[in-house]
Amino acid sequence: MRRTIFAVQRASFSSNKSTKLPTPLDEPSSGLGLSTAVLMGGLFATGYFVGTSIGVLPNYDALKRQVGLAKDVQLDVRSKVFFDIGINGQDAGRVVIGLYDDVQPKTVANFIALCKGDKTSAHGQPLAYENSRFHRIIPNFMIQGGDFTAGDGTGGLSIYGSRFADEDLSVPHGGPGTLSMANAGPNTNGSQFFICTAATPWLDGKHVVFGKVLDGMDIIDKVESYGSTPSGRPSADVRIKRCGVVDDASPDDEAAVVIEAGAGAAAQTPEEAMQERLETLREVEVEFKTKQAAIDPTLFKQMLQDIATEKFRLKTLLKQKKDK
């Protein structure tokens, strides 16, 4: 299944002159300079985003991961929570989210506590997501919520106080359904979070990814339909009416539910998956060659070598399976 990806330009945010929590996401933009558009959006036609820039060059590791040449990250879901969503006071349905406890324990503990709503701040204020709004919704990007103190993106509290430090920033944003922390810069996590509704690899390394929607993505899509661009101001009152922890694991069940970052498409046979990757790599190779003038020669040469190696590997495996 092809993924529709948008080329974007990194935005700059400052928290020095405002108490408002800056919008944490680099929004899709059509106002790209030529060099940025070529480097960051050159492969959009293939269905893969060619990632994060460092100066004028794309980040090599991010580039390899986005074209499927790096090993997929596997993440264990240990805990699950639910949101019962309300739109203009009417029940819209339940969203179930799996959390990566092992990788992001502090972030997950904060999120679970806010879903349970059984803690208070040092001043006695309830710390709870229940009845809080999704205050920022941008179609083809994300829905953002978690500001239960102000309701407009300027507030929020964690169970650790106002803000807490980033955990593992190496976990990639794996496409629609990815759960990640909103922030105002490094180590400024609070209670605000966002759920991606499109691929957002440019956020990798800047926001802590700590979960993924397991069930109810259709509800997320419905919420997304009430968004706006570029302000993100919702056209409806969208709230978390109820929330809590899903306890559906047997005490004797030690096996975790494993999700691949970026997974979510319908299950494929190994042959279908390999054939799709091979076709995609062919398209990537063509697009990459058309942008040669704008790409560092060393990077260009190494990427073509990697693509050729992976294509050969896939063709060999497919032939072996066919000959069996």
MOLIN-V201109 format. One record per pair of residues at least 24 apart in sequence whose ideal C-beta (glycine too) atoms are under 10 Angstrom apart, sorted by sequence separation. I is the first residue (numbers start at 1). GAP is how many residues later the second one is. D is the distance in whole Angstrom. If there is no record, write none. Layout:
{{I,GAP,D} {I,GAP,D}}
This chain:
{{6,24,9} {8,24,8} {9,24,8} {39,24,10} {43,24,7} {75,24,10} {76,24,7} {77,24,8} {78,24,6} {125,24,7} {132,24,9} {163,24,7} {164,24,9} {165,24,7} {175,24,5} {176,24,9} {180,24,10} {183,24,6} {196,24,9} {197,24,7} {7,25,6} {75,25,5} {76,25,8} {77,25,10} {78,25,10} {163,25,5} {164,25,5} {173,25,10} {174,25,8} {175,25,8} {178,25,9} {182,25,7} {183,25,8} {195,25,6} {281,25,9} {282,25,9} {10,26,9} {26,26,10} {75,26,10} {76,26,5} {156,26,8} {162,26,9} {163,26,6} {164,26,8} {173,26,7} {174,26,9} {175,26,9} {180,26,9} {181,26,6} {182,26,10} {197,26,9} {198,26,9} {281,26,5} {284,26,10} {285,26,8} {9,27,6} {75,27,8} {76,27,8} {78,27,9} {81,27,9} {162,27,10} {163,27,5} {172,27,10} {173,27,5} {174,27,9} {180,27,4} {181,27,4} {197,27,5} {281,27,9} {284,27,10} {8,28,9} {9,28,9} {75,28,6} {121,28,9} {162,28,7} {163,28,10} {172,28,10} {173,28,6} {180,28,6} {181,28,8} {195,28,9} {7,29,8} {75,29,9} {79,29,6} {127,29,10} {153,29,8} {160,29,9} {161,29,9} {162,29,10} {172,29,7} {173,29,8} {178,29,10} {179,29,10} {180,29,5} {181,29,7} {195,29,9} {281,29,6} {282,29,7} {7,30,6} {10,30,9} {73,30,9} {78,30,8} {79,30,9} {81,30,7} {127,30,6} {160,30,9} {173,30,5} {174,30,10} {179,30,7} {180,30,7} {197,30,9} {281,30,5} {7,31,9} {9,31,7} {81,31,6} {117,31,9} {126,31,10} {127,31,8} {142,31,10} {158,31,7} {172,31,9} {173,31,6} {178,31,6} {179,31,6} {180,31,8} {215,31,10} {7,32,9} {8,32,7} {9,32,10} {79,32,9} {80,32,10} {83,32,8} {114,32,7} {125,32,7} {127,32,6} {158,32,5} {159,32,9} {172,32,5} {173,32,10} {178,32,9} {179,32,4} {180,32,10} {214,32,9} {278,32,8} {7,33,5} {8,33,8} {79,33,6} {81,33,9} {82,33,8} {156,33,9} {157,33,6} {158,33,6} {171,33,8} {172,33,9} {173,33,9} {178,33,8} {179,33,6} {277,33,8} {278,33,6} {281,33,8} {6,34,10} {7,34,3} {81,34,4} {114,34,8} {123,34,10} {142,34,9} {156,34,4} {157,34,6} {158,34,10} {170,34,8} {171,34,10} {173,34,7} {177,34,9} {178,34,6} {179,34,7} {277,34,9} {6,35,8} {7,35,8} {81,35,9} {111,35,9} {122,35,10} {146,35,9} {147,35,9} {155,35,8} {156,35,4} {169,35,8} {170,35,7} {174,35,7} {177,35,5} {178,35,8} {278,35,9} {279,35,10} {5,36,9} {7,36,9} {79,36,10} {121,36,6} {140,36,10} {142,36,9} {144,36,10} {146,36,7} {155,36,8} {156,36,5} {169,36,5} {171,36,10} {173,36,6} {176,36,9} {177,36,4} {277,36,10} {278,36,4} {7,37,6} {120,37,10} {121,37,9} {145,37,9} {155,37,8} {156,37,9} {169,37,7} {171,37,8} {172,37,7} {175,37,9} {176,37,8} {177,37,8} {277,37,6} {278,37,7} {5,38,9} {6,38,7} {119,38,10} {121,38,9} {142,38,8} {144,38,6} {154,38,10} {169,38,8} {171,38,4} {174,38,7} {177,38,10} {276,38,10} {5,39,6} {119,39,10} {120,39,9} {122,39,8} {153,39,7} {166,39,10} {169,39,6} {170,39,9} {171,39,8} {177,39,9} {274,39,9} {275,39,8} {278,39,10} {4,40,9} {5,40,10} {119,40,5} {121,40,8} {142,40,9} {166,40,9} {168,40,7} {169,40,8} {171,40,10} {177,40,5} {274,40,5} {275,40,10} {278,40,7} {5,41,9} {8,41,8} {121,41,9} {149,41,9} {166,41,8} {167,41,5} {168,41,8} {176,41,7} {273,41,10} {274,41,9} {5,42,7} {7,42,7} {10,42,8} {114,42,9} {149,42,8} {166,42,5} {167,42,10} {168,42,9} {2,43,10} {3,43,10} {4,43,7} {5,43,7} {6,43,8} {7,43,8} {10,43,7} {114,43,9} {147,43,8} {148,43,6} {165,43,9} {167,43,8} {177,43,7} {214,43,8} {274,43,6} {275,43,7} {2,44,8} {3,44,5} {5,44,4} {9,44,9} {114,44,8} {146,44,8} {147,44,7} {148,44,9} {176,44,8} {274,44,6} {2,45,4} {3,45,7} {4,45,10} {5,45,9} {86,45,9} {113,45,9} {114,45,7} {146,45,5} {147,45,5} {176,45,8} {214,45,8} {1,46,9} {2,46,9} {3,46,8} {83,46,8} {84,46,9} {113,46,5} {136,46,9} {145,46,9} {146,46,4} {147,46,10} {271,46,9} {83,47,10} {87,47,10} {110,47,10} {111,47,9} {112,47,9} {113,47,10} {145,47,7} {146,47,5} {212,47,6} {217,47,8} {270,47,8} {271,47,7} {274,47,8} {81,48,9} {110,48,5} {111,48,9} {144,48,7} {145,48,7} {146,48,8} {176,48,9} {211,48,9} {212,48,10} {270,48,10} {83,49,10} {85,49,8} {109,49,10} {110,49,5} {144,49,7} {145,49,8} {212,49,8} {109,50,7} {110,50,7} {143,50,10} {144,50,4} {145,50,8} {212,50,10} {214,50,10} {271,50,6} {83,51,10} {107,51,9} {109,51,9} {142,51,10} {143,51,7} {144,51,8} {212,51,8} {213,51,9} {270,51,8} {271,51,8} {106,52,9} {142,52,4} {143,52,5} {209,52,8} {212,52,8} {269,52,10} {106,53,10} {141,53,9} {142,53,6} {143,53,9} {106,54,8} {110,54,7} {142,54,5} {143,54,7} {141,55,7} {142,55,6} {136,56,9} {138,56,9} {141,56,6} {142,56,8} {107,57,8} {135,57,9} {137,57,10} {140,57,7} {141,57,6} {204,57,10} {85,58,10} {106,58,7} {107,58,10} {136,58,8} {139,58,7} {140,58,5} {142,58,7} {106,59,8} {107,59,9} {108,59,9} {132,59,8} {138,59,8} {139,59,9} {140,59,10} {141,59,7} {85,60,10} {106,60,10} {107,60,5} {132,60,10} {134,60,9} {137,60,9} {138,60,9} {5,61,9} {106,61,6} {107,61,9} {134,61,9} {142,61,9} {201,61,9} {83,62,9} {104,62,9} {105,62,7} {129,62,7} {104,63,5} {105,63,10} {128,63,9} {199,63,8} {103,64,7} {104,64,6} {127,64,7} {129,64,9} {103,65,5} {104,65,10} {102,66,10} {100,67,10} {103,67,9} {104,67,7} {100,68,9} {103,68,6} {111,68,8} {111,70,9} {100,71,7} {108,71,10} {110,71,9} {107,72,10} {107,73,10} {107,74,6} {114,76,10} {104,77,9} {114,77,6} {143,77,7} {113,78,10} {142,78,10} {143,78,10} {145,78,9} {98,79,10} {100,79,9} {110,79,8} {114,79,9} {153,79,9} {97,80,9} {99,80,8} {110,80,9} {111,80,8} {143,80,5} {98,81,9} {110,81,7} {143,81,6} {152,81,10} {95,82,9} {97,82,6} {107,82,7} {111,82,7} {139,82,10} {142,82,8} {177,82,10} {106,83,9} {110,83,10} {141,83,8} {143,83,9} {144,83,10} {178,83,8} {140,84,8} {143,84,7} {178,84,9} {139,85,6} {142,85,9} {174,85,8} {107,86,9} {134,86,10} {137,86,6} {138,86,8} {139,86,7} {141,86,8} {174,86,8} {175,86,8} {176,86,10} {177,86,9} {178,86,9} {137,87,6} {139,87,9} {140,87,9} {174,87,4} {175,87,5} {177,87,6} {137,88,9} {139,88,5} {141,88,8} {144,88,7} {151,88,9} {173,88,8} {174,88,4} {175,88,8} {176,88,6} {134,89,6} {137,89,6} {138,89,5} {139,89,8} {140,89,8} {141,89,10} {143,89,9} {172,89,5} {173,89,9} {174,89,7} {175,89,6} {134,90,10} {137,90,3} {138,90,7} {139,90,6} {142,90,9} {171,90,7} {172,90,7} {174,90,8} {175,90,9} {136,91,8} {137,91,7} {138,91,6} {141,91,8} {143,91,9} {134,92,9} {136,92,10} {137,92,10} {138,92,7} {148,92,9} {134,93,9} {138,93,8} {139,93,9} {145,93,8} {137,94,10} {138,94,5} {145,94,9} {146,94,9} {136,95,8} {137,95,6} {138,95,10} {143,95,8} {145,95,7} {75,96,7} {97,96,10} {136,96,4} {137,96,8} {138,96,10} {73,97,8} {75,97,10} {135,97,8} {136,97,8} {137,97,5} {73,98,6} {81,98,10} {97,98,8} {134,98,10} {135,98,8} {136,98,8} {137,98,9} {73,99,6} {75,99,8} {111,99,7} {135,99,7} {137,99,9} {72,100,9} {95,100,8} {108,100,10} {110,100,9} {111,100,7} {134,100,6} {73,101,8} {107,101,5} {133,101,8} {137,101,7} {70,102,9} {72,102,9} {106,102,9} {107,102,9} {108,102,6} {134,102,9} {107,103,5} {108,103,7} {134,103,9} {135,103,9} {104,104,6} {106,104,9} {107,104,9} {133,104,7} {134,104,4} {103,105,9} {104,105,8} {105,105,9} {133,105,7} {134,105,7} {66,106,9} {103,106,9} {104,106,4} {133,106,5} {134,106,8} {65,107,7} {103,107,7} {104,107,8} {132,107,7} {133,107,8} {100,108,10} {131,108,6} {132,108,5} {61,109,10} {100,109,8} {101,109,9} {130,109,9} {131,109,7} {132,109,10} {28,110,8} {62,110,8} {100,110,5} {101,110,9} {129,110,10} {130,110,6} {131,110,7} {25,111,9} {27,111,6} {28,111,10} {99,111,6} {100,111,6} {129,111,5} {130,111,7} {131,111,9} {132,111,9} {24,112,10} {28,112,7} {83,112,9} {98,112,10} {99,112,4} {100,112,8} {128,112,9} {130,112,6} {131,112,9} {23,113,7} {25,113,8} {28,113,6} {97,113,10} {98,113,6} {99,113,9} {129,113,10} {130,113,6} {27,114,6} {97,114,5} {98,114,6} {129,114,5} {130,114,9} {23,115,9} {26,115,10} {27,115,9} {97,115,7} {98,115,8} {99,115,10} {128,115,8} {129,115,10} {25,116,7} {97,116,6} {98,116,5} {25,117,6} {96,117,7} {97,117,6} {98,117,9} {24,118,9} {95,118,6} {96,118,5} {97,118,9} {25,119,8} {95,119,9} {96,119,4} {97,119,8} {24,120,8} {95,120,7} {96,120,6} {23,121,8} {51,121,10} {94,121,8} {95,121,4} {96,121,10} {93,122,10} {94,122,6} {95,122,8} {93,123,6} {95,123,9} {96,123,10} {92,124,9} {95,124,5} {93,125,7} {94,125,7} {95,125,6} {115,125,9} {117,125,10} {21,126,8} {92,126,10} {93,126,4} {114,126,10} {117,126,8} {118,126,10} {92,127,6} {93,127,10} {115,127,10} {116,127,8} {117,127,8} {95,128,9} {115,128,5} {116,128,6} {21,129,9} {24,129,9} {93,129,8} {114,129,8} {115,129,6} {116,129,6} {20,130,9} {23,130,7} {81,130,8} {83,130,10} {92,130,6} {93,130,10} {115,130,6} {19,131,10} {21,131,10} {22,131,9} {80,131,9} {85,131,8} {92,131,7} {115,131,10} {20,132,8} {21,132,6} {22,132,10} {79,132,9} {82,132,10} {84,132,10} {87,132,9} {112,132,9} {113,132,10} {8,133,9} {20,133,7} {21,133,6} {66,133,9} {81,133,10} {82,133,9} {83,133,8} {112,133,6} {6,134,7} {20,134,4} {21,134,7} {75,134,9} {77,134,8} {80,134,7} {82,134,8} {85,134,5} {5,135,10} {6,135,8} {19,135,6} {20,135,9} {21,135,7} {66,135,6} {75,135,9} {77,135,8} {80,135,9} {84,135,9} {85,135,9} {87,135,7} {4,136,7} {18,136,8} {19,136,9} {65,136,8} {73,136,10} {75,136,9} {83,136,8} {87,136,7} {75,137,8} {77,137,7} {83,137,10} {85,137,8} {63,138,10} {66,138,10} {85,138,6} {87,138,10} {88,138,9} {62,139,6} {65,139,8} {87,139,7} {62,140,9} {83,140,10} {21,142,10} {59,142,10} {62,142,6} {59,143,10} {61,143,10} {62,143,8} {61,144,10} {92,144,10} {59,145,9} {95,145,9} {59,146,8} {90,146,10} {92,146,8} {97,146,10} {99,146,10} {87,147,9} {88,147,10} {89,147,10} {92,147,10} {94,147,10} {88,148,5} {89,148,7} {94,148,9} {95,148,9} {98,148,9} {49,149,10} {52,149,7} {53,149,8} {87,149,5} {88,149,5} {92,149,9} {94,149,10} {97,149,9} {49,150,6} {51,150,5} {52,150,6} {86,150,10} {87,150,7} {88,150,8} {89,150,9} {91,150,7} {96,150,6} {48,151,8} {49,151,8} {50,151,9} {51,151,7} {52,151,9} {86,151,8} {87,151,5} {88,151,9} {90,151,10} {91,151,9} {47,152,9} {49,152,5} {52,152,6} {86,152,7} {87,152,8} {89,152,9} {94,152,10} {96,152,9} {48,153,9} {49,153,7} {51,153,8} {52,153,7} {85,153,7} {86,153,5} {52,154,9} {85,154,7} {86,154,8} {87,154,10} {102,154,8} {25,155,9} {84,155,9} {85,155,7} {86,155,4} {101,155,9} {24,156,9} {83,156,9} {84,156,7} {85,156,7} {86,156,9} {100,156,10} {24,157,8} {25,157,8} {83,157,5} {84,157,5} {85,157,9} {24,158,4} {25,158,10} {82,158,10} {83,158,8} {84,158,4} {85,158,10} {98,158,9} {23,159,8} {24,159,5} {83,159,8} {84,159,7} {98,159,6} {100,159,9} {22,160,9} {24,160,7} {82,160,8} {83,160,5} {84,160,9} {98,160,10} {21,161,7} {22,161,8} {23,161,9} {24,161,9} {82,161,6} {83,161,9} {98,161,7} {100,161,9} {21,162,8} {22,162,5} {40,162,8} {81,162,7} {82,162,6} {21,163,5} {22,163,8} {81,163,7} {82,163,8} {20,164,9} {24,164,9} {81,164,6} {82,164,5} {24,165,10} {80,165,7} {81,165,6} {18,166,9} {22,166,9} {79,166,7} {80,166,4} {21,167,8} {79,167,8} {80,167,8} {15,168,10} {24,168,8} {79,168,9} {80,168,7} {15,169,4} {21,169,7} {24,169,10} {25,169,7} {80,169,8} {5,170,9} {13,170,10} {14,170,9} {15,170,6} {21,170,10} {24,170,7} {28,170,8} {79,170,9} {13,171,7} {14,171,9} {21,171,6} {23,171,10} {25,171,9} {78,171,9} {3,172,6} {13,172,7} {28,172,9} {3,173,8} {15,173,8} {27,173,10} {26,174,8} {28,174,9} {25,175,7} {26,176,5} {25,177,9} {26,177,7} {79,177,10} {80,177,8} {25,178,7} {78,178,6} {24,179,8} {76,179,9} {77,179,6} {78,179,8} {26,180,8} {76,180,4} {77,180,4} {25,181,9} {26,181,10} {75,181,9} {76,181,7} {77,181,7} {24,182,8} {25,182,8} {74,182,10} {75,182,10} {76,182,6} {77,182,6} {24,183,6} {75,183,7} {76,183,8} {74,184,6} {75,184,6} {74,185,8} {75,185,8} {73,186,10} {74,186,6} {75,186,6} {73,187,7} {74,187,8} {72,188,5} {73,188,4} {75,188,10} {72,189,7} {73,189,8} {74,189,10} {72,190,7} {11,191,10} {72,191,8} {6,192,7} {8,192,8} {10,192,7} {5,193,7} {6,193,8} {8,193,10} {9,193,9} {10,193,10} {4,194,7} {5,194,5} {6,194,9} {8,194,5} {68,194,9} {3,195,8} {4,195,8} {5,195,9} {7,195,9} {8,195,9} {3,196,5} {5,196,8} {6,196,9} {10,196,9} {65,196,9} {66,196,9} {5,197,10} {65,197,9} {28,201,8} {29,201,8} {27,202,8} {28,202,9} {27,203,6} {27,205,8} {68,205,10} {23,207,10} {25,207,9} {23,208,10} {68,208,9} {69,208,10} {23,209,7} {68,209,5} {67,210,9} {68,210,10} {68,212,7} {69,212,8} {67,213,7} {68,213,7} {67,214,7} {69,215,10} {67,216,10} {68,216,9} {67,217,5} {66,218,9} {67,218,9} {67,221,9} {63,225,10} {47,229,10} {48,232,7} {63,232,10} {46,233,10} {47,233,7} {48,233,10} {46,234,6} {50,234,9} {69,234,8} {46,235,9} {48,235,9} {46,236,9} {47,236,8} {48,236,7} {60,236,9} {63,236,8} {67,236,8} {70,236,10} {43,237,10} {46,237,4} {47,237,9} {50,237,9} {57,237,10} {58,237,8} {69,237,5} {45,238,7} {46,238,5} {50,238,9} {56,238,9} {57,238,8} {58,238,9} {60,238,9} {64,238,9} {69,238,7} {45,239,9} {46,239,9} {48,239,9} {56,239,10} {57,239,5} {60,239,6} {63,239,10} {64,239,8} {67,239,8} {68,239,10} {43,240,8} {46,240,8} {56,240,8} {63,240,7} {67,240,7} {69,240,9} {43,241,6} {45,241,9} {46,241,6} {50,241,9} {57,241,10} {58,241,7} {69,241,6} {42,242,10} {43,242,10} {45,242,6} {46,242,9} {57,242,6} {60,242,8} {64,242,7} {68,242,8} {43,243,10} {44,243,8} {60,243,8} {63,243,10} {64,243,10} {67,243,9} {43,244,5} {42,245,6} {43,245,7} {45,245,10} {50,245,10} {58,245,9} {42,246,7} {60,246,10} {64,246,10} {68,246,10} {43,247,10} {42,248,7} {43,248,8} {42,249,4} {41,250,10} {42,250,10} {38,252,9} {39,252,8} {42,252,7} {38,253,5} {42,253,8} {50,253,10} {38,255,8} {39,255,6} {38,256,4} {39,256,7} {37,257,9} {38,257,8} {39,257,9} {36,258,10} {3,259,9} {35,259,6} {34,260,8} {3,261,9} {3,262,9} {1,263,9} {2,263,10} {1,264,5} {1,265,7} {1,267,9} {2,274,9} {1,275,8} {2,278,9} {2,281,10}}
